[in-house]
């Protein structure tokens, strides 16, 4: 855990975390994870630029105490200057790396990855936002995502839900979510939510429909109980093809302006 007061311990933890990241990125099975990894690396690079710059300043601040193992302050002064110059060069190169990672993040955010399992699709079950989403967010905080999924499963009415989703175009290759969303799965269900933006959504995995035949029914887990009051499932006007049902219109507009929607 970060101490915020012990630079040696913090540096050791950072080095160990990066060693773990280097191992974890040898092979990435789910390409959707790469966008988030790039974003975290971008943040890390910004901090590294700050750290190297601060190390240079601290070397300069402590210059009066510098010497060598042989007690030669003049040689120490030369070593100190070389160290400061190298640290400032490292900080400048970190700034350059930050620019490149920022560009990579912007491009990667526009990539949509095809599913690795073409035998399945995902249908939207329910989307709730604003005050209506507060009880579900509270369930997530207190009982976890599995409890929230079980609660929202009450809106799943089996074949009727699948038919409604297909009729309105709410069928996806992967569980619909954006890079900013949190995603949790349990069985055939996927929960998408954002505590900061105040919305939650549930989708269900189904067998890929036969294009030459009507969609067949699927078996769903029985709900805990009918939520009171019962809210309507998604029955709103069709949304743009690239947008996610789990995001409010305002979020889609921001994403489109930033080039996150294709």
Secondary structure, 3 states (H helix, E strand, C coil): CCCCCCHHHHHHHHHHHHHHHHHHCCCCCCCCHHHHHHHHHHHHHHHHHHHHHHHHHHHHHCHHHCCCCCCCHHHHHHHHHHHHHHHHHHHHHHHHHHHHHHHHHHHHCCCCCCCCCCCEEEEEEEEEECHHHHHHHHHHHHHCHHHHHHHHHHHCCCHHHHHHHHHHCCEECCCCCCCCCEEEEECCEEEEEECCCCEEEEEEEEECCCCCCCCCCCCCCCCCCCCCCCCCCCCCCCCCCCCCCCCCHHHHHHHHHCCCCC
